[in-house]
Amino acid sequence: MYVFKICAVALITAISSFILRSQKSDLWPLCAAAGGIILVLCVFDYLAVGLDFLQQFTEKTNIDKSVLRIIIKAIGVGYAVELTASAVKDLGFDSVSDKLLLCGKLIIFVMSVPIFRSLFDIIVRLIELV
């Protein structure tokens, strides 16, 4: 049922934006942006359930919490960049959108370096055991 609520908000936003754009109003980008913000806010409650599961998972498996923190930050950066890039693309700035996506990918790569470092350390320790 939660999906229907999100789909209804998206549909109302799209129809409202379409009507405003066909009337040659300058408010249609604001309407589209407001609808996008409402959609994201609707999902935050649903997201909390997933984050609780990940926290319980790391506690039971003794995974370092800093690794989970990095993964959650990288996912957050990815979604924020994708949402912003889509909004910028909707406004007609495709080249800015593409550059934003590239910058977001680079940021996620740099953020994930500590995970690669810890993975490398684990592999080195395993090789030394042999």
Secondary structure, DSSP 8 states (H G I E B T S, - for coil): -HHHHHHHHHHHHHHHHHHHHHTT-TTHHHHHHHHHHHHHHHHHHHHHHHHHHHHHHHHHHT--HHHHHHHHHHHHHHHHHHHHHHHHHHTT-HHHHHHHHHHHHHHHHHHTHHHHHHHHHHHHHHHHH-
